[in-house]
């Protein structure tokens, strides 16, 4: 038998074990082997029932994602055709679901007449996260099994459900007590079905999937969700497919699903999201560091600073079951920090995301202290104190004295020189930057900043612990602002300058949000704090001393105490969460422009805003890659998607540049260098790597 399938017959039962590690991805070789095994069982007169299971326990995580967008995706035997064949079985066909049944894996289970799962199994249709929809019958069979509304919810959310919920919905027929007893339970289930002369495939539970729903259900669903979907194609295609399941016979519905799937698969959005999927997996591969490098043990963590950032960082480790010591200078600040952490958890309890017991378990993992001596046994110490080099260096001098040998010492700086911080210790090899993004207990990005002396095992250990606490860790070298904030500088600079030249904050931000960014860059500045932006800039003034207009509007707003949302005024006016345009910002811009001799104009187009902001963002990213600060272009995309709200379905700024055309980006930069006078000559300098890539006819951003 094919090595991808473990096929055996036990009496009147055929067992088909999927055996393609690590996740039984349903690529063409496994599809062919599965079909062959099924036909063999069907043709065997002694076999009266068939069980499909994961040979190593795990059922299947679904399709082979590397096939999407290529001919291999529908290479014979294609998954939709195989699953139609399985539904024609004359013998009871049981899916025994261990661990996970996701995407095409759940569609395989839906093609079986019966389903049994282990108690900890998770089932879902996450295709929307790749800009796709279920394309092997899921959009048609699931509504007929559990009803249109819960089926639609599963597909739109893309989130798996647990086994008990699947049983409640009727997606599972039975639950096994454990993974170890799953196959025995499946055997017993098959025996029961045969003893009761059960049909090979029971009648559809929801022959009319939309029964009981309002007549305008789909129209209302679309209207209420479209603002949140923005320009995303996949949710609309999912909705159309589920709607087809309610209006068309199964065979026609499957044909319609196939058409919609191909439309999604061929879209630029799906290509971008698949790029992001593989980027996340590639980010953990660090040149020169072997996968078998011994790592340091992280069993106890300490966080210095119990403010918003420090508290959020501590929560990440408590959430992962790791004890945390939280240090503050004063008892009041410590008590306030611990109280805020409890409040954050209480919000999660109210939302049903945590139980009271889980809240208390996590709080028990958090220990407060006012003394550095209590950090002596910590395996990892993260400082989250004020963003001033002198303060951070003093903290690290103290840590050097009190921490045990081999402890990893991490700074949460967002822009400062990690090497300068490490230099005040006698163990620079143990120092690393761990730049969490605010709110630290929510944001997925973690910039892991490797200093020139950082030991390989320190880097590898922190990358692993980052994943353990649910982050997407991305390696950065040392430079001002690292990857994300260094790229933010020219992006934000052009936004400020455009307002100085005659645009409005709303026009600038509107161009960016039209691309589906979560917010425009000036709104982001107001959210992060105009004062925070000023203080970061103030520590690096030598870099722009030759440009008196540099971020001048930000400086003016800072002088006026307009710090953004926290003060109710920044680039906008705020009443609670409501944001309003502020004519006074335009007046400030007019005054400052006149003082500096900057010509204002009314003809700034949306295209100019797009090109000046985004081309400068892209250009800086390419320069970071050329300098070796970023390991790969896809790492930069991950930083901007997970830290700065760049839309995943656009693929991040580097992928976006590739879709625009690198020659287009270079031509735009050169154009504004010539058109913007001294400002253009000063700031619109193409990255040498961009020029080399275009000269070489390259369409992908890579080091050459």
Secondary structure, DSSP 4 states (H G I P E B T S, - for coil): --TTEEEEEETTEEEEEE--TTTT---HHHHHHHHHHHHHHHH-TT--EEEEEETTS--B--S-GGGTTSGGGGPSSPHHHHHHHHHT-SSEEEEEE-SEEETHHHHHHHHSSEEEEETT-EEE-GGGGGT----SSHHHHHHHHH-HHHHHHHHHH---EEHHHHHHHTS-SEEESSTTTHHHHHHHHHHHHHHTT--SSPPPTTSSTTTTS-TTHHHHHHHHHHHHHTT-SHHHHHHHHHHHHHHS-HHHHHHHHHHHHHHHHTSHHHHHHHHHHHHHHHTT--TT--TT-------EEEEE--SHHHHHHHHHHHHTT-EEEEE-SSHHHHHHHHHHHHHHHHHHHHTTSS-HHHHHHHHHTEEEES-GGGGTT-SEEEE---S-HHHHHHHHHHHHHHSPTT-EEEE--SSS-HHHHHTTSS-GGGEEEEEE-SSTTT--EEEEE--TT--HHHHHHHHHHHHHTT-EEEEE-SSTTTTHHHHHHHHHHHHHHHHHHT--HHHHHHHHHTTT-SS-HHHHHHHH-HHHHHHHHHTTGGGGTT-TTTTHHHHHHHHTT--BGGGTBSSSEEETTEEE--HHHHHHHHHHHHHHTPPP-S---HHHHHHHHHHHHHHHHHHHHHHTSBS-HHHHHHHHHHHH---TTTTHHHHHHHHH-HHHHHHHHHHHHHHSHHHHHHH----HHHHHHHHTT--S----
